[in-house]
Amino acid sequence: MSDRLKVFGIVALLGFMAGIVAQVTIVYVVPWLIAVLPLLGGLTTFMVSGLAGAILTVAFVSVWAYLTSNRESR
């Protein structure tokens, strides 16, 4: 398998995992946050899940980039 195809597969897997975590966040964490912090009631769930998805995707890609970086450059 070519390296480019492996990279696409890894990024797709990371995006899939970020979507799962974002879904869990929107189902369980957001209602809890709204109950605990009533000021968040004005935020829509779309904004919160979008922010969570963006943060998780950046975190996953950062971990992947760190793990696959050239070992000699460290």
Order of alpha helices (4+ residues) and beta strands (2+ residues): alpha-alpha-alpha
